[in-house]
Amino acid sequence: MALIINCPNCSSEYVKRLRRITIYERLLGFFYIYPFCCQLCDRTFRIFQPGIRYARVDEDRREHHRIRVDFPVRLTNAAIQREGQAADLSMSGCTVRLDSVLPLANLVSLEFQVPGETSPLTVKAAIVRNSAQDRIGLEFLRFQGDERQRLRRVIRDLMDRADPSIISSIP
């Protein structure tokens, strides 16, 4: 029987176990205390799980699961304005398919046109963390107003009606 873990901050059941990195966290693991992160509110917390041991998996170091999406996106800054498609989305970033690459560490703002939403969801500042010939990885840095809450609501809606195959923690 799987143990359902809820976030102590927002009561969401969309939590992910984090890697134990520090010596202190590894020591706590010997006592069955493991770190988790809420996928919606970013709260990190620890849970005591007596008798449960987790196998170490190194494929992915992301703190947030990515959800596969297909949203139109507009990227802008002082020098560029590009159109693309968001391929996946999380509270901390996204992957965007573009016809051209952008330099690493480039700062952009972006607008997502979420189906069913009247106005685009806006991220005021995002940084290019990786770039390939047809896609870029962005990390969200700053939101304006209540846009972070809107993103949280969109992700919660996507997760609530998602087929588990569209939720990915693998890049």
N, C-alpha and C positions, 0 to 999 in steps of 0.2 A: 504494500500500500504506500503510495507516494504521499509525502508530507507536503501540504500546501502552506506556503510561507507568504504572509501578507506584510506589506510595508507598515512599520509602526507610525509613519508620518501621514500617509494618504490612504492606507488600507488597500492599496492595489495588490493584486496577486501577480503582477508582472515584475518579478524580481529575478535577478541573475546572481549566481554565486560568483564571487570575485576570486582571483588568484591570491594566494597567500604569498606576499612578497617579503615582508620584513621578518626578521628572526622572531620578533614578538608574535606576529600573526601565525607563524609556523608552530611556535610553542603552544599557542592557544588551540591549534588543530589537534595536538596530542590530547587535549581535554575536550575534544568534540565541539569546539566553538569556532564557527566559520563566518567569514565576511560575505555580505550580500549587498547589492545595489538595486534600488528601485528604478525601473526603466522609465517611469513617468516623472517622478519628482527629484531624481538624482540623490536621494538620501542613501547614505551607506550606513549599515548596521550589522551587528553580529547576532547570531542565533546559536544557542546550545542545542546540539542534535546528538544525544547520547547513542552510541553504538553505530553511528554512520561515519564511514570513511569515504572520501572522494578520491578518485584516481586523478593524477595530474595530467592535464591536457594542455599542450603548448601551441596549438594551431592558431589561436586567436587571443589577442590581448585586449580587445575592445571591452569597455564596460557596458555598452548598450547593444542589444540585439538590433540588427537592421531589418527593416520590413521592405520587401520588394514593392515598388510603386511604379507608376508611369504617369508622372505629372509634368506638364510644361513648366519650364523654369527660365527666368530671365536673369542673367548675371550682368552687373554693371559696376564700374568704378570710373575714375576720371578719364581713363584711357580707352576703355572697352565697353561694348554692349553686345552680349552674345545671347543667343537663344539655345536651349537644350532641353533634355528630358531627364528628370530625376529617376534614377534606376533603383535606389534604395534610400531609406530615411530612418533616422533615429533622433533622439533628443539632443545628441551631441554633434550630428553631422549628416552628410549625405554623399552619394556618388551621383555625378551628373554626366550624362553622355553628351559630348560636344563634337563638332566637326574639326575643331582645332584645339591644341593644348594651351594651357596657361602656365606661366612660370611658377615654380614652387614659391611659397611664402607670399604670393600675391594676395592682397586684400580685396574682397569684392562684397557687394551687397547682392541679395538675391530675392526674387519673388517667385513663390510657387502658386500655380493655379490649381487648387485642390477641387476635385469634382464635388459639386453640391454646395460649394462656398461662393458667395457673391463677390467678395473682394479677395485679392491674392494675399497669401500669408507671407510676411516680409521678415527677412533676417537682415538686420542692419549691417553686421560685419561678420564675414566668414573668411577663413584663410585656406589657401590651397595647400594641402598636406601631401598629396601625391598627384602625379599627372602621367597619363599614358597617352597613346596616340588618339584614342577616341573617348576618353573619359577622364574626369578629375575627381579627387576625393577632397571634400571640404569639411572643415571643423567649424562649427558655429561658435562665434565669440560674443556677439552682442545682439540683443533684441530691443526693439523700441516698444514702449507701452506694454500692452497685454499680449503681444505676439507670442511670447514663450508659452503662455497659458493656452493660446489657440493651438500652437503646435502640440502641446500635451494632449489637448482634447482630440485633435486629429489622429494622433498616434494611438490613443486609447480606443477610438472608434475603429481604426484599422485592426488593432489587436483583437478587439471584441468579435469582429466578424471575419477574422483571418483564418484561412486554412493554415495549419502549422507549417506547411511546406514553404510559405512565403516569408516566414520569420527566420532570419538567418543571422548567425553570429560569425559566419565565415566570410572573409573578404571576397 
